[in-house]
């Protein structure tokens, strides 16, 4: 059916035109976009990708996305570890195999050494016959303000973790002296004590009980320093 084929071709041409219009658009509203073919080579690297990575388009095109563009070495955009590349590879292979669009929390260092955290979204690309030809990928990067807020949050969480460890250590260090005090009190019980001495011992026992309750409190985060 030539009419049906023409309709498909026209639709494909429009879609391809939309791809080109979006990728080539220099507007700051366009997110970082890159494309790869089914062999993993980079086909497109838009203006926003150049800005966020510091890597020029001509340096990314025709390079393998995993190993040459994003790499563990000093060229391209370096990632923290091999696990990051493995996760990226799994995402690309999943999408190119025809499965649903996928997302990945993805971090890398730009060419100036600044670490960039992003959410990478990948979806399959197809030709006019419906055959998968690669993947179209977007990076969603937090604004500088949000990145700063996330950094502050991480620092706060780390500080809370450190405080928790300190409280755990203090609790452990106090338990032995407390046990010693309780043992001493047990030795004094059968002794003949004056009224004043008995009041002091009773007061001491109350303090021990209060300290014991604190030390046995499993929710250390609720204890104010």
VMD Tcl script that draws the C-alpha trace (Angstrom):
set ca {
  {0.00 0.00 0.00}
  {1.88 3.06 -1.27}
  {-0.48 5.45 0.50}
  {0.19 3.78 3.84}
  {3.93 3.79 3.24}
  {3.83 7.48 2.36}
  {1.92 8.27 5.55}
  {4.50 6.37 7.59}
  {7.36 8.12 5.80}
  {5.74 11.53 6.33}
  {5.24 10.80 10.03}
  {8.82 9.58 10.36}
  {10.11 12.68 8.57}
  {8.13 14.91 10.93}
  {9.47 13.04 13.95}
  {13.02 13.26 12.65}
  {12.48 16.96 12.03}
  {11.26 17.37 15.61}
  {14.36 15.54 16.87}
  {16.65 17.83 14.91}
  {14.75 20.96 15.91}
  {14.99 20.07 19.60}
  {18.58 18.86 19.61}
  {19.89 21.79 17.57}
  {17.94 24.39 19.54}
  {20.39 26.55 21.57}
  {17.67 27.72 23.97}
  {18.48 27.37 27.67}
  {15.06 25.75 28.07}
  {16.28 22.69 26.16}
  {17.80 20.13 28.56}
  {21.09 18.31 27.96}
  {20.44 15.71 25.24}
  {22.58 13.08 23.58}
  {21.87 10.18 21.23}
  {23.64 6.90 20.59}
  {23.27 4.26 17.90}
  {22.63 0.58 18.55}
  {26.39 -0.01 18.86}
  {26.76 2.57 21.62}
  {28.47 5.30 19.57}
  {27.46 8.90 20.22}
  {25.43 10.41 17.35}
  {24.38 13.70 18.91}
  {25.60 15.93 21.73}
  {23.60 19.12 22.03}
  {24.56 22.58 23.22}
  {23.32 21.96 26.76}
  {25.42 18.77 26.99}
  {28.48 20.75 25.92}
  {27.82 23.32 28.64}
  {27.22 20.88 31.46}
  {30.11 18.54 30.62}
  {32.63 20.95 29.11}
  {33.07 18.41 26.30}
  {32.71 19.76 22.77}
  {30.33 18.15 20.32}
  {33.11 17.19 17.91}
  {34.93 15.40 20.74}
  {31.87 13.30 21.60}
  {30.46 12.43 18.18}
  {31.37 8.94 16.91}
  {32.96 8.06 20.26}
  {31.72 5.14 22.35}
  {29.45 6.54 25.04}
  {30.78 4.07 27.61}
  {34.54 4.02 27.74}
  {35.35 7.07 25.61}
  {32.76 9.76 26.41}
  {32.04 8.61 29.97}
  {35.16 6.90 31.25}
  {37.34 5.99 34.20}
  {40.34 7.64 32.54}
  {41.53 11.24 32.32}
  {39.96 11.91 28.91}
  {36.25 12.48 28.32}
  {33.95 12.85 31.31}
  {35.26 10.80 34.20}
  {32.93 8.85 36.48}
  {33.65 7.82 40.06}
  {33.88 4.07 39.64}
  {33.34 1.06 37.43}
  {29.92 0.44 38.99}
  {28.68 3.74 37.53}
  {29.70 2.66 34.02}
  {28.11 -0.74 34.58}
  {24.77 0.82 35.57}
  {24.91 3.13 32.54}
  {25.67 0.17 30.26}
  {22.76 -1.82 31.68}
  {20.38 1.10 31.12}
  {21.48 1.61 27.51}
  {21.28 -2.11 26.72}
  {17.86 -2.36 28.33}
  {16.46 0.50 26.25}
  {18.08 -0.62 22.99}
  {16.68 -4.13 23.52}
  {13.21 -2.60 23.27}
  {12.13 -2.31 26.88}
  {10.40 0.69 28.41}
  {12.23 3.99 28.93}
  {14.52 3.84 31.93}
  {16.00 6.25 34.46}
  {19.28 6.32 36.34}
  {20.81 8.55 39.00}
  {24.03 9.37 37.21}
  {27.06 11.37 38.34}
  {30.21 12.41 36.50}
  {33.03 14.96 36.57}
  {33.02 17.69 33.94}
  {36.23 18.63 32.13}
  {37.05 21.11 34.92}
  {36.78 18.40 37.57}
  {33.43 19.54 39.00}
  {31.15 16.69 40.03}
  {27.70 16.80 38.42}
  {24.74 14.79 39.71}
  {21.82 14.17 37.38}
  {18.84 11.99 36.56}
  {19.41 10.33 33.19}
  {16.33 9.32 31.20}
  {16.76 7.07 28.16}
  {14.26 5.89 25.53}
  {14.64 3.88 22.35}
  {15.01 5.41 18.86}
  {13.46 3.68 15.86}
  {13.64 4.02 12.08}
  {10.74 4.21 9.62}
  {10.34 0.42 9.74}
  {10.10 0.42 13.53}
  {13.52 -1.11 14.00}
  {15.40 0.10 17.08}
  {18.41 2.14 16.03}
  {19.68 3.42 19.36}
  {18.70 5.56 22.32}
  {17.71 9.16 23.00}
  {18.87 10.42 26.39}
  {18.07 13.45 28.55}
  {19.91 14.67 31.62}
  {17.89 16.35 34.35}
  {20.28 18.42 36.47}
  {19.32 20.23 39.66}
  {19.74 24.00 39.76}
  {22.77 25.39 41.66}
  {20.43 26.36 44.50}
  {19.00 22.85 44.75}
  {22.45 21.29 44.47}
  {23.60 23.50 47.36}
  {20.57 22.48 49.40}
  {21.30 18.80 48.71}
  {24.92 19.32 49.75}
  {23.81 20.97 53.00}
  {21.42 18.06 53.59}
  {24.23 15.55 53.09}
  {26.45 17.47 55.52}
  {23.63 17.54 58.09}
  {23.06 13.80 57.70}
  {26.78 13.15 58.12}
  {26.88 15.33 61.23}
  {23.89 13.43 62.65}
  {25.63 10.13 61.94}
  {28.79 11.32 63.68}
  {26.79 12.48 66.70}
  {25.04 9.12 66.88}
  {28.40 7.32 66.86}
  {29.70 9.62 69.60}
  {26.64 8.99 71.77}
  {26.98 5.24 71.25}
  {30.63 5.42 72.35}
  {29.80 7.56 75.40}
  {27.03 5.17 76.42}
  {29.38 2.22 76.22}
  {32.07 4.04 78.20}
  {29.62 4.96 80.97}
  {28.19 1.50 81.45}
  {31.23 0.03 83.22}
  {31.49 2.81 85.86}
  {27.74 2.56 86.41}
  {27.98 -1.18 86.97}
  {30.79 -0.52 89.43}
  {28.66 2.01 91.34}
  {25.77 -0.45 91.53}
  {28.10 -3.15 92.84}
  {29.43 -0.77 95.49}
  {25.87 0.07 96.53}
  {25.05 -3.62 96.91}
  {28.02 -3.96 99.27}
  {26.83 -0.99 101.37}
  {23.28 -2.26 101.82}
  {24.05 -4.65 104.71}
  {26.33 -2.10 106.38}
  {25.33 -0.01 109.37}
  {24.98 3.52 108.02}
  {23.96 6.75 109.67}
  {20.77 8.48 108.55}
  {22.77 11.04 106.57}
  {24.75 8.30 104.85}
  {21.54 6.47 103.97}
  {20.10 9.64 102.40}
  {23.26 10.06 100.33}
  {23.09 6.44 99.20}
  {19.40 6.79 98.33}
  {20.13 9.95 96.34}
  {22.97 8.15 94.61}
  {20.64 5.27 93.69}
  {18.15 7.69 92.13}
  {20.93 9.21 90.02}
  {22.06 5.74 88.99}
  {18.52 4.79 87.96}
  {18.14 7.94 85.88}
  {21.49 7.39 84.20}
  {20.63 3.74 83.61}
  {17.39 4.70 81.83}
  {19.32 7.08 79.57}
  {21.98 4.50 78.79}
  {19.36 1.90 77.91}
  {17.45 4.29 75.66}
  {17.77 2.72 72.19}
  {16.62 5.90 70.45}
  {19.86 7.82 70.92}
  {18.81 10.46 68.39}
  {16.21 11.70 70.89}
  {18.90 12.52 73.47}
  {19.93 16.15 73.34}
  {23.63 16.84 73.65}
}
mol new
graphics top color blue
foreach p $ca { graphics top sphere $p radius 0.5 }
foreach p [lrange $ca 0 end-1] q [lrange $ca 1 end] { graphics top cylinder $p $q radius 0.2 }
display resetview
